[in-house]
Amino acid sequence: MSTDRLVVRRFTPDDGEGLHGYLSRPEAVRFEPYGVQTRAQCDELAGARAHDPSFWAVCLRDDGTLVGNLYLHHDDPREWRSYGLGYVFHPDHWHQGYATEACRALLDVCFDQWGAHRVIAHCDPRNEASWRLLERLGLRREGHFRQSASFSADDAGRPVWHDAYLYAVLDTEWAAANG
Ligand SMILES: CC(C)(COP(=O)(O)OP(=O)(O)OC[C@H]1O[C@@H](n2cnc3c(N)ncnc32)[C@H](O)[C@@H]1OP(=O)(O)O)[C@@H](O)C(=O)NCCC(=O)NCCS
């Protein structure tokens, strides 16, 4: 699918270099459950994502540069028609509205063509850029979970807990705001 400035497409095994452009940056993965990725890991990821329908590559329409990726997973039970959204963009391309533009295009397809009832997203409360993006898109903050996740351990091996916000938007809300 394409927007004014972007193409949102499936990954290919050749996207390793593009992925490495941002997954090697600490600020891009600070709130992800993994650390910075090597070029070899990015080549593997590109191969895996090429076969994973939940991942979407976001590229500039002008020159094809990979500026980020979206994740949209159909959660179980499938008949509840609920999807989980995620995203990581290249720090060199933040603050230009690309994430908003790409998410909006994918959510339009998700609600209008795939028949989603509800789209949710989780984010760390410290990740203000992420929850501001969700609010720009029209998702509502539905919950604040205390110490619900841990992506790292302290020196003694104990989990370092962090909070999470839950955001969501319903089909009726999306249609009213974007229809
Ligand atoms: C979350 C993330 C994608 C948000 O990126 P972002 O650049 O803030 O979001 P957008 O691309 O939508 O850009 C919005 C900004 O561009 C500005 N902008 C400029 N031109 C714009 C346009 N044409 N349309 C919309 N916004 C525009 C907006 O005013 C906004 O500015 P602000 O950052 O000063 O508020 C980014 O911070 C990221 O990749 N973080 C690392 C990964 C991560 O944490 N993922 C989430 C885990 S839960």
The ligand as a MOL file (V3000), in Angstrom:
LIG
                    3D

  0  0  0     0  0            999 V3000
M  V30 BEGIN CTAB
M  V30 COUNTS 48 50 0 0 0
M  V30 BEGIN ATOM
M  V30 1 C 7.6490 5.6990 18.4180 0
M  V30 2 C 8.2390 6.3900 17.1800 0
M  V30 3 C 7.9300 5.5800 15.9270 0
M  V30 4 C 7.6030 7.7900 17.0640 0
M  V30 5 O 8.2770 8.5060 16.0490 0
M  V30 6 P 7.9150 10.0340 15.7690 0
M  V30 7 O 8.9090 10.5500 14.8160 0
M  V30 8 O 7.7110 10.7480 17.0690 0
M  V30 9 O 6.4600 9.9380 15.1080 0
M  V30 10 P 5.9990 10.4370 13.6700 0
M  V30 11 O 6.8520 9.8590 12.6080 0
M  V30 12 O 4.5490 10.2150 13.5650 0
M  V30 13 O 6.3170 11.9960 13.7250 0
M  V30 14 C 5.5640 12.8630 14.5660 0
M  V30 15 C 6.3060 14.1680 14.7310 0
M  V30 16 O 6.5880 14.6930 13.4370 0
M  V30 17 C 5.9930 15.9950 13.3210 0
M  V30 18 N 5.6170 16.1340 11.8930 0
M  V30 19 C 6.3580 16.7770 10.9740 0
M  V30 20 N 5.7680 16.6700 9.7730 0
M  V30 21 C 4.6430 15.9690 9.9400 0
M  V30 22 C 3.6220 15.5460 9.0560 0
M  V30 23 N 3.6590 15.8310 7.7360 0
M  V30 24 N 2.6120 14.7950 9.5560 0
M  V30 25 C 2.5530 14.5020 10.8810 0
M  V30 26 N 3.5050 14.8810 11.7560 0
M  V30 27 C 4.5420 15.6130 11.2940 0
M  V30 28 C 4.8810 16.0060 14.3350 0
M  V30 29 O 4.5640 17.3150 14.7250 0
M  V30 30 C 5.5120 15.2340 15.4640 0
M  V30 31 O 6.4360 16.0960 16.0680 0
M  V30 32 P 7.0010 15.9140 17.5690 0
M  V30 33 O 7.9300 14.7260 17.5090 0
M  V30 34 O 7.7100 17.1710 17.8370 0
M  V30 35 O 5.7990 15.6960 18.4390 0
M  V30 36 C 9.7820 6.5740 17.3380 0
M  V30 37 O 10.0440 7.3630 18.4710 0
M  V30 38 C 10.5150 5.2440 17.4520 0
M  V30 39 O 10.7180 4.5330 16.4830 0
M  V30 40 N 10.9740 4.9080 18.6840 0
M  V30 41 C 11.7830 3.7150 18.8990 0
M  V30 42 C 10.9900 2.4380 18.8060 0
M  V30 43 C 9.9260 2.3620 19.8630 0
M  V30 44 O 10.1000 2.8390 20.9780 0
M  V30 45 N 8.7960 1.7550 19.4840 0
M  V30 46 C 7.6370 1.6380 20.3590 0
M  V30 47 C 7.7750 0.5400 21.3320 0
M  V30 48 S 6.2580 0.4680 22.2920 0
M  V30 END ATOM
M  V30 BEGIN BOND
M  V30 1 1 1 2
M  V30 2 1 2 3
M  V30 3 1 2 4
M  V30 4 1 2 36
M  V30 5 1 4 5
M  V30 6 1 5 6
M  V30 7 2 6 7
M  V30 8 1 6 8
M  V30 9 1 6 9
M  V30 10 1 9 10
M  V30 11 2 10 11
M  V30 12 1 10 12
M  V30 13 1 10 13
M  V30 14 1 13 14
M  V30 15 1 14 15
M  V30 16 1 15 16
M  V30 17 1 15 30
M  V30 18 1 16 17
M  V30 19 1 17 18
M  V30 20 1 17 28
M  V30 21 1 18 19
M  V30 22 1 18 27
M  V30 23 2 19 20
M  V30 24 1 20 21
M  V30 25 1 21 22
M  V30 26 2 21 27
M  V30 27 1 22 23
M  V30 28 2 22 24
M  V30 29 1 24 25
M  V30 30 2 25 26
M  V30 31 1 26 27
M  V30 32 1 28 29
M  V30 33 1 28 30
M  V30 34 1 30 31
M  V30 35 1 31 32
M  V30 36 2 32 33
M  V30 37 1 32 34
M  V30 38 1 32 35
M  V30 39 1 36 37
M  V30 40 1 36 38
M  V30 41 2 38 39
M  V30 42 1 38 40
M  V30 43 1 40 41
M  V30 44 1 41 42
M  V30 45 1 42 43
M  V30 46 2 43 44
M  V30 47 1 43 45
M  V30 48 1 45 46
M  V30 49 1 46 47
M  V30 50 1 47 48
M  V30 END BOND
M  V30 END CTAB
M  END
